[in-house]
Every structure is written in C-alpha cells, then in structure tokens.
Amino acid sequence: MTTATSSKRPTGLIQLTPRRKRFRYGPYLFIGLAVLYLLFFTALPLLTGLQLSFKNTKLLNPSGGQYVGFDNYAALLGSGSFIKSVYSTLIYTAISVAGCLALGLASALVINSAFPGRALARTIMVLPWAVPTVAVALVFRWIYNDTTGVASQFTQALGIGQVGWLTDPQFGMAAVVIPTIWKLSPFVMLVVLAALQSVPEELYEATRIDGADAFTTFKQIVLPQIAPTIRVVALLMTIWSFRRFEIIWLLTGGGPVDVTTTIVINVYRQAFNNGALGLAAAAGVLGLLLSLVVTVVYFLLERRSNNANGEL
C-alpha cells in the first residue's frame, strides 16, 4: 500500500505578501500650489519691478521704455526728496515700532495677571486690531479736526491752543504715529501674551520662594523667556512699517510739507502722479533693499545671542 505524499503548506500561518508602496500625491500637490502662488504673486512681480527699475518707463506705456541702466537709482539717490523720504521712513518706523512694543508688552503683562473681568478686558483691548485701517484713518481725521476735533479741544483745555495736527509740520509725524500704535499694539499684545503664558510656573514659584519682587522677577525670569518672541515681533513690525501706506496716505497724503512722505508714498507719487514707472520701481527696489538690510541685521544679532547663550 503506497501512501502519496502531498506537499501541503502548514496551516495556521498567514502568508504575508509585500504590498506595493502607494505614491502619495497630496503633499506634493499642496507644496506645488504654494510654489505656484509664490512664483506668480511674489517672484514674478518682483522680477518685473526689478526690470522696470532699469528702464525709462512711463505709466501710459508700461511695456515700453528705453533701457537706462542705473540712471533711475542715481537720480533717486541724488534727489533730496527721496533722501528725505528715507529719513521719514526711518523716523516713522522707529517711533511706531517702539511704541507698539512698549504698549503691547505693558498690555500683555496686565492681561496676563488674574483679575475680575479679564476676558472682557482682553476682548476690548483686541478690538483696535480688528478695525479696518480705512475706518481708523477716518475716525482719526475727525479727532484731528482743527475746530471740532477731540484732540484740538484737549489741547485748548490744557492752554496749548489750537493745534493743526494734519496741517502743521511739527505735528505731522505724531498724527500718523499715534493711530498706528493704537491699531497695531494689540497684535503685539497677543503675541507677547502667548509667550508669557508659556513661561513655566516653576520659575515663578522659585522667585517667590527667594523673595524676589515683581520687577526682579520680570527682569531675571520673564524677560529672558519672552525675549526671542519680542525680537521676532520687532522684526515683523519693522518690515510692515517700511511698507505701510493706507493710514499715512488717508491721514496726511504725505504732508504736511512732505514730513510724512515715506518711501511707499514716494513710490506712489512717482508712479501715479508723475507717471514715471521706472523711478517708482527703482524706489521700490531701494525700499526692499532697506528691509533686507534690517532682516540681515536681525539674524546676525539673533545668531550672536544664541552663541552667547550656548545654543546651536
């Protein structure tokens, strides 16, 4: 009697077959959309503006014009009005950024402490940031009115007399800086508040055990913890101040006597008032270079700070 041997696979074992790895298009799709957006809305306009800056192009013929090399840049750097606009930009940026940081930091410290009605106070303090810039400019134009404005009535009550906030060159820069600080300081407050709430509670407990007062706690514990956040916000506010247009144009139009004519206002005037697109593009490129210089200085200072703290 013969027994047939059959080669059977052992039962109870699961045969694992390698699965083909599926190629996922989703991440590349999202990255591709972002790259296309940057190409069409950032890189292409930037390259077009750079090309225009080397041509004598007029507003009525933007695709034409003669190649003039660096003549537009030479004309701007030799122009007293452009140098004055650079100076006005630096003054406006320095005062507005310092004011926003100071008021935003103080507001964040107040909101970070516990008190009745903190949620309502936080909502009220954030409202200026949510108000449209056009509405802010119109409200402050009414406030600065020479006869019926609240600001003029306040100065008259103090015995200073009637002040031409929008017509006197001595007050022109203050007239645009004040609403800028009022509108943008809530953004600084929110960012700094998030940094304050990330400070470990153990550090506060250690300072209370050591008997440190509030100022010492802020200087030795809180400020080093939130300093990186403050530096990033300062950089963002500086770049935004270089290119701010609406609130200055709607309030003063660059006046009085060009006191508030910043680089962006100068670009607008060159392009749409004078019809010189080449000069406007050159002024825009110089403004971009100024922003890049500030950014490079920030990263150098940040690297030096990290090296001093022993970070990589």
BAFI-3210 file (N, C-alpha, C; in Angstrom, 3 decimals, decimal comma, padded with zeros to 6 digits):
// residues 312
n [1|2|3|4|5|6|7|8|9|10|11|12|13|14|15|16|17|18|19|20|21|22|23|24|25|26|27|28|29|30|31|32|33|34|35|36|37|38|39|40|41|42|43|44|45|46|47|48|49|50|51|52|53|54|55|56|57|58|59|60|61|62|63|64|65|66|67|68|69|70|71|72|73|74|75|76|77|78|79|80|81|82|83|84|85|86|87|88|89|90|91|92|93|94|95|96|97|98|99|100|101|102|103|104|105|106|107|108|109|110|111|112|113|114|115|116|117|118|119|120|121|122|123|124|125|126|127|128|129|130|131|132|133|134|135|136|137|138|139|140|141|142|143|144|145|146|147|148|149|150|151|152|153|154|155|156|157|158|159|160|161|162|163|164|165|166|167|168|169|170|171|172|173|174|175|176|177|178|179|180|181|182|183|184|185|186|187|188|189|190|191|192|193|194|195|196|197|198|199|200|201|202|203|204|205|206|207|208|209|210|211|212|213|214|215|216|217|218|219|220|221|222|223|224|225|226|227|228|229|230|231|232|233|234|235|236|237|238|239|240|241|242|243|244|245|246|247|248|249|250|251|252|253|254|255|256|257|258|259|260|261|262|263|264|265|266|267|268|269|270|271|272|273|274|275|276|277|278|279|280|281|282|283|284|285|286|287|288|289|290|291|292|293|294|295|296|297|298|299|300|301|302|303|304|305|306|307|308|309|310|311|312]
n.u [000,868|000,667|001,542|000,602|002,523|001,905|002,716|001,902|001,130|001,897|-000,710|-002,406|-000,593|-000,098|000,182|002,269|002,219|004,197|003,214|002,595|004,107|002,269|002,186|001,976|000,238|-000,691|000,928|002,813|001,112|000,042|002,417|003,196|001,129|001,627|004,164|003,564|001,908|003,755|005,462|003,873|002,679|004,619|007,408|007,323|006,095|008,123|010,429|009,539|009,231|011,915|013,026|011,712|012,887|015,270|014,653|013,376|010,465|007,105|003,891|001,698|002,633|003,482|004,757|006,714|009,449|012,845|015,982|017,926|019,835|021,490|020,517|018,076|018,338|020,541|019,418|017,480|019,011|020,434|018,519|016,991|014,422|013,851|015,814|014,919|012,491|013,396|014,537|012,228|010,828|012,457|012,252|009,474|009,183|010,859|009,683|007,005|007,318|008,697|006,782|004,581|005,677|006,234|003,669|002,219|003,614|003,259|000,450|000,108|001,315|-000,448|-002,880|-002,134|-002,121|-004,310|-007,579|-010,843|-013,106|-011,279|-011,449|-013,297|-011,899|-009,705|-010,923|-011,845|-009,439|-008,333|-009,881|-009,104|-007,222|-008,799|-010,322|-010,925|-008,345|-008,965|-011,248|-010,105|-008,382|-010,266|-011,706|-009,696|-009,106|-011,338|-010,931|-008,625|-009,527|-009,402|-011,128|-013,455|-012,483|-011,584|-008,946|-008,001|-009,700|-008,824|-006,164|-006,687|-008,015|-005,920|-004,553|-002,753|-003,599|-005,022|-004,223|-002,820|-003,057|-002,943|-001,993|000,158|003,634|005,133|003,606|002,886|004,146|003,575|000,826|000,377|001,705|000,478|-002,211|-001,252|000,148|-001,993|-003,611|-002,001|-000,697|-002,312|-001,873|000,811|000,435|-001,098|000,698|002,881|001,540|000,914|003,514|004,134|002,371|003,511|005,661|007,235|005,528|006,986|009,208|008,213|007,378|009,837|011,034|009,281|009,755|012,377|011,951|011,854|011,005|008,373|009,481|012,119|011,564|010,420|012,597|014,698|013,615|011,179|011,578|013,973|012,815|010,790|012,110|013,090|010,630|009,813|011,800|011,304|008,733|009,375|010,948|009,029|007,188|008,824|009,399|006,799|006,210|007,899|006,607|004,094|001,152|-001,633|-002,750|-001,136|-001,402|-004,155|-004,514|-002,616|-001,606|001,060|001,947|002,163|004,051|005,682|006,495|005,615|006,109|006,881|008,920|007,176|005,040|006,421|006,961|004,340|003,687|005,618|004,853|002,043|001,373|003,467|003,842|006,072|007,120|009,525|011,222|009,631|009,681|012,414|012,638|011,041|012,618|014,876|013,679|013,032|015,609|016,426|014,740|015,736|018,292|017,716|016,589|018,792|020,518|019,004|019,065|021,812|022,199|020,545|021,887|024,262|023,237|022,297|024,728|025,954|024,365|024,976|023,669|022,877]
n.v [-001,185|001,964|005,204|008,365|011,187|014,421|017,723|019,986|023,293|024,563|024,775|027,452|029,486|032,749|033,970|036,486|038,863|041,090|044,472|046,835|049,928|052,819|055,727|058,927|061,733|063,931|065,606|066,710|068,056|070,108|071,482|072,187|073,972|076,049|076,839|077,702|079,848|081,577|082,023|083,345|085,494|086,692|086,270|086,800|089,479|090,803|090,424|091,694|094,338|094,836|094,753|096,941|098,986|099,550|100,872|103,585|103,978|104,839|105,626|105,443|103,760|101,009|098,681|099,519|101,769|102,879|101,331|102,323|101,689|102,196|104,718|105,582|104,857|106,437|108,961|108,958|108,601|110,914|112,752|115,110|114,895|112,149|111,175|112,466|111,148|108,603|109,177|110,022|107,615|106,000|107,392|107,269|104,466|103,764|105,129|104,196|101,383|101,136|102,286|100,518|098,120|098,788|099,534|097,224|095,229|096,134|095,964|093,210|092,225|093,194|091,932|089,322|088,851|087,777|088,972|090,254|090,200|089,864|088,539|090,125|092,537|091,773|091,285|093,856|095,239|094,059|094,890|097,283|096,257|094,738|096,572|098,013|099,535|101,792|102,773|103,449|105,534|107,438|107,973|109,087|111,327|112,854|113,169|114,732|117,127|120,629|122,422|121,161|118,783|116,179|116,091|118,712|120,147|119,099|120,019|122,744|122,889|122,360|124,677|124,995|125,741|125,977|123,311|122,347|119,390|117,936|119,769|121,214|121,066|120,332|118,571|116,590|114,013|112,871|112,726|110,563|108,512|108,028|106,879|104,582|103,178|102,796|101,052|098,778|097,855|095,971|093,561|092,997|092,674|090,288|088,360|088,542|087,923|085,227|084,215|084,853|083,200|080,779|080,583|078,645|077,656|076,886|078,510|080,960|080,199|079,615|082,145|083,405|081,946|082,687|085,281|087,421|090,567|091,974|093,397|092,409|089,730|089,958|091,007|089,133|086,609|086,532|088,290|087,258|084,863|085,609|087,154|086,214|086,061|088,739|089,888|088,756|089,779|092,482|092,572|091,868|093,993|096,111|095,602|095,692|098,356|099,705|099,368|100,468|102,064|102,850|104,148|106,380|107,715|108,247|109,910|112,107|112,230|112,238|114,712|117,154|119,384|117,368|115,904|113,438|111,842|108,856|106,102|104,433|106,169|107,891|106,178|105,797|108,416|108,886|106,986|107,325|110,041|111,419|109,724|108,174|105,199|103,814|105,200|104,887|102,092|101,738|103,102|101,434|099,101|099,973|100,420|097,770|096,699|098,053|096,883|094,272|094,679|095,318|092,869|091,125|092,208|091,651|088,791|088,403|089,525|087,789|085,360|085,963|086,290|083,682|082,287|083,416|082,395|079,769|078,171|076,203]
n.w [000,000|-000,981|000,049|-000,751|-000,843|-000,126|-000,712|001,378|002,461|005,649|007,925|009,632|009,514|008,354|005,180|004,244|001,921|000,099|000,000|-002,479|-002,366|-002,136|-004,041|-002,830|-003,692|-002,432|-000,523|-002,352|-004,037|-002,410|-001,755|-004,315|-005,074|-003,273|-004,150|-006,762|-006,149|-004,875|-007,020|-008,988|-007,635|-006,107|-006,882|-009,697|-009,910|-008,468|-010,052|-012,365|-011,453|-010,822|-013,381|-014,552|-013,130|-014,351|-016,640|-018,600|-018,121|-018,761|-017,291|-019,028|-020,940|-020,077|-020,959|-022,634|-023,113|-022,596|-022,100|-019,415|-017,621|-014,565|-014,143|-013,049|-010,352|-009,665|-010,017|-008,003|-005,631|-005,715|-005,277|-003,227|-002,192|-002,176|-000,393|001,856|002,177|002,850|005,320|006,706|006,661|008,310|010,737|011,246|011,377|013,555|015,766|015,751|015,939|018,379|020,082|019,716|020,681|023,356|024,405|023,751|025,192|027,840|027,999|027,650|029,968|031,876|031,156|031,496|034,187|036,837|037,255|038,052|035,322|033,284|030,807|029,378|029,319|027,787|025,334|024,651|024,422|022,207|020,117|018,573|016,744|015,081|013,718|010,537|008,530|007,001|008,282|010,749|009,959|009,049|011,400|013,002|011,500|012,020|014,757|014,706|013,718|013,189|014,478|015,602|016,529|018,883|019,773|019,340|021,032|023,432|023,599|023,688|026,123|027,831|027,612|025,584|023,113|019,771|017,668|014,662|013,625|011,244|009,488|010,399|010,215|012,461|013,905|012,195|011,889|014,390|014,126|012,435|013,659|016,142|015,634|014,361|016,372|018,121|016,659|016,034|018,317|019,811|018,395|019,007|021,727|021,863|020,823|022,600|024,935|024,525|024,664|027,317|028,714|028,234|029,870|032,327|035,298|037,468|037,568|038,435|040,976|042,139|042,257|044,014|046,348|046,821|047,516|045,718|044,211|042,075|039,911|039,782|039,255|036,712|035,257|035,600|035,086|033,488|031,245|029,877|028,956|027,171|025,365|022,757|021,341|021,395|019,841|017,321|016,802|016,752|014,432|012,454|012,774|012,027|009,297|008,290|008,837|007,106|004,661|004,972|003,961|003,721|006,085|006,380|003,939|003,832|006,024|005,957|003,377|002,811|003,570|006,240|004,185|003,188|005,403|006,305|004,142|003,198|001,937|000,541|-000,010|-001,657|-003,811|-004,763|-005,585|-007,567|-009,450|-010,033|-009,854|-011,153|-013,267|-013,787|-014,082|-014,044|-012,231|-009,967|-009,656|-009,146|-006,720|-005,175|-005,209|-003,803|-001,323|-000,720|-000,486|001,789|003,689|003,555|004,575|007,238|008,004|007,716|009,640|011,900|011,954|012,301|014,844|016,247|015,915|017,266|019,842|020,331|020,266|022,473|024,474|024,336|022,498|019,585]
ca.u [000,000|001,512|000,962|001,015|002,944|001,492|003,389|000,922|001,648|001,418|-001,893|-002,284|000,340|-000,636|001,166|002,367|002,704|004,603|002,281|003,258|004,011|001,476|002,746|001,013|000,356|-001,206|001,933|003,387|000,088|-000,016|003,654|003,175|000,254|002,334|005,232|002,934|001,467|004,929|006,006|003,016|002,295|005,769|008,627|007,085|006,039|009,416|011,307|009,023|009,619|013,360|013,264|011,254|013,764|016,386|014,112|012,669|009,116|006,039|002,666|000,822|003,252|004,266|005,546|007,744|010,513|014,220|016,887|018,786|020,812|021,327|020,208|016,974|018,879|021,367|018,531|016,844|019,998|020,839|017,341|016,764|013,099|013,914|016,580|014,030|011,506|014,073|014,629|010,879|010,510|013,181|011,668|008,155|009,350|011,443|008,730|005,829|007,690|008,973|005,521|003,787|006,290|006,058|002,261|001,812|004,199|002,563|-000,900|000,199|001,593|-001,684|-003,862|-001,644|-002,455|-005,715|-008,424|-012,222|-013,389|-010,106|-011,856|-013,897|-010,825|-008,905|-011,692|-011,863|-008,096|-008,015|-010,750|-008,449|-006,560|-009,822|-010,957|-010,257|-007,432|-009,663|-012,093|-009,220|-007,933|-011,384|-012,005|-008,658|-009,257|-012,323|-010,301|-007,647|-010,141|-008,858|-012,116|-014,370|-011,849|-011,323|-007,557|-007,872|-010,360|-007,982|-005,036|-007,199|-008,294|-004,635|-003,985|-001,767|-004,202|-005,438|-003,100|-003,123|-002,419|-002,752|-001,513|001,392|004,723|005,646|002,757|002,505|004,597|002,802|-000,539|000,284|002,266|-000,484|-003,166|-000,543|000,367|-003,298|-004,170|-001,142|-000,217|-002,991|-001,211|001,974|-000,070|-001,498|001,879|003,635|000,729|001,138|004,840|004,079|001,661|004,357|006,722|006,902|005,085|008,011|010,110|007,558|007,415|011,203|011,276|008,509|010,456|013,571|011,541|012,093|009,847|007,814|010,411|013,226|011,052|010,286|013,901|015,573|012,939|010,193|012,136|014,771|011,980|009,986|012,951|013,045|009,351|009,816|012,674|010,607|007,668|010,016|011,324|007,815|006,650|009,716|009,169|005,460|006,235|008,554|005,699|002,746|000,692|-003,018|-003,058|-000,410|-001,982|-005,508|-004,467|-001,852|-001,205|002,493|002,230|002,343|005,396|006,394|007,038|005,237|006,310|007,767|009,343|005,996|004,341|007,238|006,710|003,009|003,718|006,392|004,150|000,702|001,324|004,445|003,799|007,398|007,147|010,903|011,668|008,863|010,206|013,720|012,400|010,576|013,753|015,686|012,963|013,209|016,971|016,457|014,116|016,664|019,370|017,189|016,433|020,123|020,995|018,276|019,575|023,146|022,035|019,965|022,959|025,158|022,550|022,304|026,086|026,231|023,624|025,437|022,753|023,366]
ca.v [000,000|003,156|006,455|009,522|012,348|015,713|018,884|020,987|024,395|024,435|025,572|028,315|030,573|033,723|034,316|037,931|039,271|042,509|045,403|047,882|051,232|053,736|057,071|059,903|062,984|065,043|066,587|067,426|068,953|071,302|072,220|072,772|075,140|077,129|077,315|078,463|081,127|082,430|082,393|084,270|086,674|087,273|086,295|087,459|090,943|091,316|090,476|092,732|095,627|094,995|095,076|098,305|099,952|099,847|101,427|104,862|103,543|105,754|104,980|105,177|102,740|100,208|097,641|100,139|102,422|102,672|100,860|103,421|101,199|102,630|106,150|105,819|104,785|107,625|110,113|108,903|108,820|112,308|113,599|115,443|114,439|110,721|111,027|112,889|110,091|107,544|109,659|109,969|106,202|105,524|108,026|106,666|103,073|103,687|105,560|103,326|100,061|101,267|102,499|099,288|097,139|099,214|099,429|095,822|094,496|096,538|095,407|091,767|091,977|093,442|090,905|088,019|088,709|087,420|089,978|090,112|090,815|089,821|088,148|091,294|093,500|091,276|091,500|095,289|095,666|093,498|095,486|098,170|095,486|094,222|097,667|098,260|100,682|102,955|103,304|104,083|106,805|108,381|108,371|109,992|112,613|113,612|113,523|115,781|118,319|121,819|123,172|120,320|117,527|115,936|116,429|120,168|120,569|118,709|120,949|124,032|122,786|122,421|126,007|124,997|126,414|125,148|122,633|121,781|118,079|117,486|120,880|121,755|120,082|119,884|117,518|115,652|112,651|112,379|112,463|109,236|107,516|107,714|105,835|103,343|102,479|102,401|099,926|097,607|097,348|094,739|092,395|092,725|092,176|088,886|087,511|088,527|087,211|083,797|083,895|084,910|082,029|079,600|080,578|077,610|078,145|076,585|079,652|081,939|079,688|079,746|083,548|083,717|081,350|083,503|086,598|088,458|091,414|091,816|093,906|091,460|088,542|090,259|091,237|087,963|085,372|086,668|088,928|086,321|083,835|086,149|087,998|085,797|086,454|090,187|090,211|088,394|090,761|093,741|092,450|091,936|095,348|096,986|095,375|096,207|099,822|100,184|099,348|100,912|103,102|103,341|105,066|107,630|108,397|108,716|110,965|113,300|112,214|112,501|116,033|118,481|119,726|116,098|115,374|112,026|111,167|107,710|105,533|103,927|107,342|108,358|105,267|106,105|109,696|108,747|106,159|107,756|111,491|111,827|108,796|107,600|103,856|103,404|105,766|104,248|100,748|101,868|103,443|100,222|098,190|100,509|100,106|096,342|096,501|098,523|095,829|093,149|095,041|095,158|091,440|090,544|092,655|090,885|087,421|088,455|089,712|086,564|084,360|086,342|085,983|082,222|081,860|083,823|081,508|078,410|077,404|075,906]
ca.w [000,000|-001,125|000,579|-001,569|-000,027|-000,726|-000,083|001,783|003,285|007,034|008,263|010,813|009,246|007,403|004,167|004,096|000,605|000,143|-000,628|-003,241|-001,707|-002,945|-004,136|-002,353|-004,414|-001,636|-000,076|-003,486|-004,555|-001,565|-001,928|-005,648|-005,061|-002,580|-005,029|-007,834|-005,574|-004,679|-008,322|-009,726|-006,866|-005,416|-007,695|-010,979|-009,743|-008,037|-011,221|-013,264|-010,886|-010,987|-014,783|-014,797|-012,474|-015,253|-017,872|-018,535|-018,484|-018,374|-016,827|-020,160|-021,794|-019,124|-021,619|-023,454|-022,375|-023,030|-021,064|-018,960|-016,653|-013,173|-014,105|-012,114|-008,995|-009,463|-009,865|-006,689|-004,573|-005,776|-005,055|-001,824|-001,757|-001,861|000,846|002,938|002,376|003,603|006,703|007,289|006,878|009,489|011,931|011,453|011,786|014,891|016,792|015,773|016,440|019,817|020,780|019,685|021,578|024,744|024,790|023,669|026,314|029,062|027,972|027,858|031,390|032,638|030,829|031,958|035,608|037,086|037,877|037,577|034,041|032,403|029,461|028,740|029,061|026,672|024,107|024,347|024,032|020,891|019,105|017,595|015,699|014,178|012,981|009,250|008,529|006,446|009,347|011,729|009,402|009,031|012,776|013,487|010,809|012,805|016,039|014,469|013,129|013,849|015,259|016,375|016,897|020,299|020,079|019,435|022,261|024,559|023,689|024,140|027,556|028,524|027,437|024,496|021,986|018,643|017,028|013,351|013,605|009,865|008,665|010,971|010,059|013,751|014,453|011,141|012,189|015,530|013,691|011,822|014,566|017,217|015,214|014,064|017,643|018,659|015,909|015,921|019,609|020,226|017,810|019,859|022,998|021,733|020,644|023,855|025,920|024,310|025,194|028,779|029,229|028,061|030,886|033,328|036,595|038,456|037,682|039,314|042,347|042,648|042,611|045,230|047,487|047,073|047,992|044,709|043,923|040,733|038,906|039,670|038,573|035,286|034,644|035,636|034,678|032,412|030,052|029,059|028,349|026,073|024,502|021,339|020,748|021,211|018,707|016,083|016,599|016,360|013,022|011,643|012,825|011,273|007,864|007,966|008,886|005,886|003,512|005,341|003,030|003,818|007,175|006,142|002,781|004,136|007,031|005,580|001,976|002,747|004,122|005,623|003,700|002,977|006,661|006,413|002,861|003,344|000,660|-000,160|-000,537|-002,768|-004,927|-005,300|-006,288|-008,797|-010,430|-010,437|-010,011|-012,159|-014,385|-014,021|-013,507|-013,828|-010,958|-008,895|-009,453|-008,501|-005,320|-004,513|-005,026|-002,711|-000,093|-000,461|000,000|003,173|004,501|003,608|005,497|008,597|008,263|007,912|010,955|012,918|012,038|012,884|016,282|016,795|015,982|018,361|021,099|020,515|020,610|023,843|025,372|024,153|021,669|018,256]
c.u [000,886|000,774|001,508|001,347|002,579|002,170|002,346|001,597|001,094|000,263|-001,633|-001,299|-000,229|000,474|001,148|002,972|003,076|003,621|003,063|003,031|003,329|002,088|001,667|001,273|-000,042|-000,160|002,533|002,382|000,038|001,250|003,686|002,288|000,920|003,444|004,664|002,463|002,650|005,505|005,191|002,743|003,446|006,963|008,423|006,924|007,373|010,384|010,854|009,383|011,103|013,715|012,851|012,203|014,956|015,913|013,440|011,233|008,089|004,780|001,757|001,382|004,113|005,126|006,665|008,834|011,888|015,082|017,870|019,789|020,491|020,991|019,080|017,468|019,747|020,512|017,869|017,830|020,532|019,707|017,147|015,430|013,109|014,699|015,721|012,968|012,119|014,185|013,267|010,459|011,187|012,601|010,317|008,273|009,855|010,420|007,552|006,165|007,965|007,681|004,659|004,356|006,067|004,614|001,780|002,359|003,508|001,150|-000,888|000,474|000,343|-002,688|-003,427|-001,946|-003,953|-006,432|-009,832|-012,449|-012,228|-010,500|-012,466|-012,836|-009,967|-009,626|-011,680|-010,502|-007,686|-008,791|-010,035|-007,765|-007,564|-010,481|-010,216|-009,436|-008,105|-010,549|-011,259|-008,779|-009,052|-011,743|-010,965|-008,636|-010,287|-011,727|-009,337|-008,234|-009,752|-009,848|-012,964|-013,735|-011,574|-009,903|-007,367|-008,547|-009,529|-006,797|-005,490|-007,515|-007,015|-003,971|-002,943|-002,297|-004,576|-004,221|-003,559|-002,418|-002,084|-002,217|-000,202|002,506|005,273|004,863|002,379|002,909|003,837|001,384|-000,688|000,822|001,244|-001,519|-002,492|-000,315|-000,953|-003,834|-003,325|-000,626|-001,003|-002,391|000,016|001,528|-000,428|-000,292|002,678|002,861|000,884|002,501|004,852|003,406|002,440|005,515|006,354|006,546|006,132|008,983|009,517|007,603|008,809|011,506|010,487|009,184|011,687|013,227|011,779|010,824|009,434|008,789|011,582|012,787|010,920|011,643|014,722|014,932|012,099|010,827|013,055|013,938|011,230|010,812|012,971|011,749|009,305|010,683|012,002|009,495|008,254|010,430|010,098|007,241|007,514|009,483|007,809|005,438|006,895|007,577|004,281|002,352|-000,643|-003,194|-002,346|-001,063|-003,355|-005,509|-003,803|-001,515|000,274|002,892|002,181|003,814|006,265|007,013|006,762|005,341|007,341|008,140|008,142|005,183|005,104|007,040|005,368|003,032|004,480|005,597|002,878|000,564|002,258|004,452|005,118|007,475|008,571|011,444|010,925|009,378|011,568|013,578|011,894|011,695|014,648|015,007|013,074|014,604|017,111|015,831|015,041|017,822|018,922|017,056|017,780|020,693|020,299|018,841|020,997|023,075|021,460|021,030|023,926|024,530|022,543|023,688|026,448|025,534|024,040|024,525|023,375|022,649]
c.v [001,210|004,366|007,619|010,701|013,626|016,853|019,969|022,046|024,273|025,381|026,404|029,459|031,473|034,115|035,831|038,249|040,746|043,372|046,511|049,234|052,222|055,127|058,091|061,247|064,193|066,041|067,393|068,397|070,244|072,143|072,901|073,997|076,326|077,707|078,140|079,824|082,085|082,897|083,497|085,560|087,305|087,395|087,052|088,976|091,539|091,436|091,540|094,125|095,890|095,354|096,511|099,342|100,330|100,465|102,766|104,634|104,533|104,971|104,604|104,129|101,823|099,149|098,209|100,741|102,027|102,237|101,972|102,969|101,654|104,119|106,461|105,797|106,009|108,866|110,128|109,212|110,242|113,279|113,844|114,944|112,952|110,477|111,428|111,832|108,901|107,936|109,600|108,529|105,664|106,114|107,400|105,230|102,968|104,039|104,602|101,940|100,119|101,458|101,256|098,239|097,510|099,041|097,986|094,995|094,847|095,952|093,898|091,429|092,190|092,325|089,541|087,786|088,459|088,566|089,816|090,872|090,789|089,454|089,324|092,333|093,065|091,498|092,965|095,754|095,124|094,204|096,429|097,430|094,976|095,309|097,870|099,538|101,940|103,598|104,009|105,455|107,845|108,861|109,355|111,304|113,482|114,043|114,696|117,045|119,559|122,505|122,271|119,012|117,419|116,339|117,929|120,704|120,230|119,662|122,348|124,018|122,851|123,786|126,081|125,759|125,442|124,608|122,061|120,444|117,627|118,576|121,464|120,714|119,568|118,708|116,466|114,223|112,066|112,010|111,097|108,141|107,082|106,689|104,522|102,523|101,980|101,152|098,664|097,079|096,134|093,481|092,008|092,144|090,703|087,964|087,414|087,803|085,707|083,369|083,915|083,676|080,734|079,550|079,563|078,222|077,895|077,748|080,739|081,481|079,823|081,188|083,958|083,136|082,176|084,900|087,726|089,264|091,255|092,284|092,952|090,192|088,783|090,373|089,960|086,705|085,575|087,207|088,010|085,248|084,352|087,001|087,522|086,187|087,950|090,576|089,879|089,401|092,102|093,711|092,571|093,350|096,315|096,840|095,913|097,733|100,400|100,277|099,796|102,120|103,706|104,421|106,400|108,411|108,969|109,849|112,235|113,355|112,464|113,854|116,005|118,769|118,470|115,531|113,892|111,295|110,067|107,168|105,045|105,075|107,902|107,489|105,581|107,405|109,596|108,003|106,819|109,271|111,968|110,912|108,132|106,236|103,387|103,914|105,134|102,852|100,786|102,226|102,236|099,229|098,672|100,286|098,644|096,052|096,970|097,502|094,622|093,440|094,867|093,682|090,772|090,950|091,888|089,481|087,385|088,636|088,463|085,471|084,688|086,035|084,489|081,710|082,241|082,939|080,051|077,536|077,212|076,803]
c.w [000,000|-000,611|-000,230|-000,661|-000,769|000,017|000,174|002,636|004,684|007,288|009,495|010,632|008,160|006,442|003,948|002,742|000,643|-000,644|-001,320|-002,556|-002,630|-002,893|-003,756|-003,027|-003,551|-001,194|-001,223|-004,100|-003,747|-001,704|-003,293|-005,730|-004,380|-003,449|-006,175|-007,342|-005,413|-006,009|-008,985|-008,961|-006,099|-006,343|-009,003|-010,846|-009,314|-009,206|-012,216|-012,759|-011,005|-012,419|-015,099|-014,213|-013,340|-016,569|-017,595|-018,993|-017,946|-018,026|-017,993|-021,109|-020,931|-019,773|-022,474|-022,599|-022,862|-021,851|-020,715|-017,911|-015,240|-013,065|-013,130|-010,664|-008,687|-009,251|-008,496|-005,570|-004,574|-005,548|-003,569|-001,305|-001,412|-000,579|002,042|003,212|003,122|005,076|007,390|007,561|008,123|010,774|012,250|011,964|013,213|015,969|016,887|016,323|017,933|020,607|020,832|020,646|023,035|025,203|024,747|024,810|027,622|029,122|028,217|029,312|032,242|032,405|031,353|033,428|035,771|037,790|037,328|036,275|033,069|030,975|028,701|028,398|027,888|025,342|023,689|023,833|022,671|019,777|018,133|016,462|014,666|013,343|011,660|009,277|007,999|007,507|010,413|011,227|009,403|010,426|013,293|012,707|011,521|014,141|015,855|013,870|013,916|014,772|016,161|016,834|018,385|020,671|020,216|020,692|023,491|024,712|024,117|025,622|028,381|028,406|026,340|023,290|020,887|017,905|015,697|013,172|012,186|008,957|009,168|010,837|011,386|014,320|013,418|011,439|013,361|015,114|013,046|012,743|015,612|016,759|014,838|015,325|018,210|017,962|016,027|017,250|020,112|019,617|018,627|021,193|022,922|021,623|021,936|024,940|025,762|024,831|026,719|029,367|029,031|029,053|031,971|034,674|037,670|038,639|038,568|040,768|042,950|043,059|043,850|046,469|047,853|047,559|047,008|044,472|042,459|039,656|038,701|038,954|037,073|034,610|034,539|035,051|033,424|031,137|029,251|028,365|027,125|025,113|023,054|020,644|020,476|020,017|017,380|015,783|016,164|014,892|012,118|011,615|012,019|009,773|007,459|007,952|007,651|004,721|003,856|004,492|003,429|004,867|006,987|005,006|003,104|005,151|006,504|004,101|001,775|003,297|005,638|005,308|003,642|004,252|006,786|005,072|003,044|001,963|-000,140|-000,746|-001,733|-004,003|-005,575|-006,108|-007,600|-009,869|-010,944|-010,558|-011,117|-013,376|-014,699|-013,346|-013,233|-012,506|-009,788|-008,602|-008,778|-007,031|-004,544|-004,264|-003,891|-001,362|000,287|000,079|001,447|004,114|004,633|004,561|006,947|008,955|008,520|009,263|012,070|013,066|012,588|014,398|016,939|016,910|017,110|019,711|021,375|020,878|022,034|024,853|025,223|023,342|020,300|017,251]
res [m|t|t|a|t|s|s|k|r|p|t|g|l|i|q|l|t|p|r|r|k|r|f|r|y|g|p|y|l|f|i|g|l|a|v|l|y|l|l|f|f|t|a|l|p|l|l|t|g|l|q|l|s|f|k|n|t|k|l|l|n|p|s|g|g|q|y|v|g|f|d|n|y|a|a|l|l|g|s|g|s|f|i|k|s|v|y|s|t|l|i|y|t|a|i|s|v|a|g|c|l|a|l|g|l|a|s|a|l|v|i|n|s|a|f|p|g|r|a|l|a|r|t|i|m|v|l|p|w|a|v|p|t|v|a|v|a|l|v|f|r|w|i|y|n|d|t|t|g|v|a|s|q|f|t|q|a|l|g|i|g|q|v|g|w|l|t|d|p|q|f|g|m|a|a|v|v|i|p|t|i|w|k|l|s|p|f|v|m|l|v|v|l|a|a|l|q|s|v|p|e|e|l|y|e|a|t|r|i|d|g|a|d|a|f|t|t|f|k|q|i|v|l|p|q|i|a|p|t|i|r|v|v|a|l|l|m|t|i|w|s|f|r|r|f|e|i|i|w|l|l|t|g|g|g|p|v|d|v|t|t|t|i|v|i|n|v|y|r|q|a|f|n|n|g|a|l|g|l|a|a|a|a|g|v|l|g|l|l|l|s|l|v|v|t|v|v|y|f|l|l|e|r|r|s|n|n|a|n|g|e|l]
***
